[in-house]
């Protein structure tokens, strides 16, 4: 949960680098929260207002942590736009986020592992 809160607190921090752990733990908690909200809406037969509001709330933090993760692998945040290429773009972006950190310091800052 600390990784999720760390990302939410740094919701417009597009500078710097994010470790794989930070990124994937945020994605996991984001998925679980979205799942719980969807189940509550389904069980209470509510419109999808809660999950919609949550999606809007989490949009900037998600984008910021993705860009910081790309920075950690030595890539520009502009690589995010490859996700708009059907099918192959999302696969490439997932591979980039799974790669290990670039050793040492890069132009985006020091390695967060150390």
Secondary structure, DSSP 8 states (H G I E B T S, - for coil): -HHHHHHHHTTT--SS---HHHHHHHHHHHHHHHHHHHHHHHHTT--THHHHHHHHHHHHHHHHHHHHHHHHTT--GGGGGGGGSTTHHHHHHHHHHHS---SS-BTTBS-TT-
